[in-house]
Amino acid sequence: MRGALFKTRITEMLGIRHPILCGGMGPSVSDANYVAAVVNAGGMGFIVAAGFPDPEELREQLRECRKLTSGKGFGVNLYISGQDRATERLQEQVKILSEEEVLCVETSGGSPAGVLPALREAGIKVLHKVPAVRYARSAARLGVDAVIVVGNDSAGHPGTYGISSMVQAPHASKEIAIPLVIGGGIGTGRQLAATLMMGADAILMGSRMLVSEELWIHHRYKELLVQSDGTDSVVVKTGLRQHHRVLNNESAKAVAALDATGASDFEQYRPHVMGKLTTQAYLTGDSRTGMLDYGPSVVFANSVQPVDAIFDEVLDDAQQAMSRLEELRSRY
Ligand SMILES: Cc1cc2nc3c(=O)[nH]c(=O)nc-3n(C[C@H](O)[C@H](O)[C@H](O)COP(=O)(O)O)c2cc1C
């Protein structure tokens, strides 16, 4: 594992070597094996709890991750949904996380207010992910430990405002006093250096990591990512106000066509957005259908690599970016 280059409030809070977080990837893309590889490379990863709906399967994943990291702390992504059944399931997930002594959670979706007391009582750090600074402010007021602000390039849910990470980072670091992570479109070390320079404490990557050797998704899909020039992502489901950045495949095109008609009834969308199409695509490598979370930062993924090699590349690039800045300064 590479030596530490930066010490920030996030590296200190999570006890990690590098200020690099790898966001949860559903449904079960970021599993124990991948998250352990991220943690062993010196970053922080998150197993997506929703990807393991059977509580015992989730518990198994957590135990597996603990084993693979030789007891190092790791994280879980918790999706906060407003639906009652989901809330019950969420409480059950939190109970398992506290029994298994998970170090931290990346919460996303709705407000974490309902689960915050239980997470705090269990000593689990809460990093709440939001797509705009205005939500980060509310989360900070609630008492989360850190906020993750993602910009418009982000795979998954970039929010409805369409604000870039380049704007979110300096804005959030001025407004938010608690530790701050910036994500969305990040996949290089020069972006890591710039993000720290803009006042953040860490970066969060998703799309760039999809070529990790440790991920179980089909090799053919990883090859598609390697070939991509980053122009093949699209934001859809705008008709439902659930903006979703995905690979621009047949399903995405069908959803975009519905958006264009002003459709707002979920039943019309259902045949194209069913989770089983997504899982099928990851399993078979046939990515023509399924809503596949995917952002333009795939352009930085030039080969299938183990996680620690990706980290080395990012850290070398950050070092070079800092040397460049010093050299530019020294010209005066
Ligand atoms: C395949 C994939 C699946 C994702 N699934 C989830 C998820 O289930 N929950 C979540 O909060 N974020 C999810 N995300 C978003 C990431 O955690 C992260 O916020 C985002 O990828 C960062 O932007 P980037 O892709 O530009 O690096 C997913 C991203 C990808 C690429």
The ligand as a MOL file (V3000), in Angstrom:
LIG
                    3D

  0  0  0     0  0            999 V3000
M  V30 BEGIN CTAB
M  V30 COUNTS 31 33 0 0 0
M  V30 BEGIN ATOM
M  V30 1 C -22.8320 1.1530 -10.7730 0
M  V30 2 C -23.1430 2.2040 -9.7600 0
M  V30 3 C -24.1350 1.9490 -8.8130 0
M  V30 4 C -24.4430 2.9170 -7.8470 0
M  V30 5 N -25.3740 2.6310 -6.8820 0
M  V30 6 C -25.5800 3.5000 -5.8550 0
M  V30 7 C -26.4280 3.1540 -4.7740 0
M  V30 8 O -27.0070 2.0670 -4.7290 0
M  V30 9 N -26.5900 4.0590 -3.7620 0
M  V30 10 C -25.9530 5.2710 -3.7820 0
M  V30 11 O -26.0950 6.0450 -2.8450 0
M  V30 12 N -25.1370 5.6260 -4.8150 0
M  V30 13 C -24.9380 4.7610 -5.8360 0
M  V30 14 N -24.0830 5.1020 -6.8600 0
M  V30 15 C -23.4100 6.4290 -6.8450 0
M  V30 16 C -22.0060 6.3320 -6.2510 0
M  V30 17 O -22.0390 5.8880 -4.9220 0
M  V30 18 C -21.3120 7.6980 -6.2920 0
M  V30 19 O -22.0460 8.6410 -5.5400 0
M  V30 20 C -21.1440 8.2260 -7.7150 0
M  V30 21 O -20.8130 7.1670 -8.5880 0
M  V30 22 C -20.0540 9.2930 -7.7710 0
M  V30 23 O -19.9790 9.8590 -9.0390 0
M  V30 24 P -19.0350 9.2860 -10.2230 0
M  V30 25 O -19.7200 8.0950 -10.7550 0
M  V30 26 O -18.9840 10.4130 -11.1890 0
M  V30 27 O -17.6970 8.9650 -9.6140 0
M  V30 28 C -23.7690 4.1660 -7.8450 0
M  V30 29 C -22.7900 4.4140 -8.8280 0
M  V30 30 C -22.4740 3.4550 -9.7670 0
M  V30 31 C -21.4100 3.7550 -10.7930 0
M  V30 END ATOM
M  V30 BEGIN BOND
M  V30 1 1 1 2
M  V30 2 1 2 3
M  V30 3 2 2 30
M  V30 4 2 3 4
M  V30 5 1 4 5
M  V30 6 1 4 28
M  V30 7 2 5 6
M  V30 8 1 6 7
M  V30 9 1 6 13
M  V30 10 2 7 8
M  V30 11 1 7 9
M  V30 12 1 9 10
M  V30 13 2 10 11
M  V30 14 1 10 12
M  V30 15 2 12 13
M  V30 16 1 13 14
M  V30 17 1 14 15
M  V30 18 1 14 28
M  V30 19 1 15 16
M  V30 20 1 16 17
M  V30 21 1 16 18
M  V30 22 1 18 19
M  V30 23 1 18 20
M  V30 24 1 20 21
M  V30 25 1 20 22
M  V30 26 1 22 23
M  V30 27 1 23 24
M  V30 28 2 24 25
M  V30 29 1 24 26
M  V30 30 1 24 27
M  V30 31 2 28 29
M  V30 32 1 29 30
M  V30 33 1 30 31
M  V30 END BOND
M  V30 END CTAB
M  END
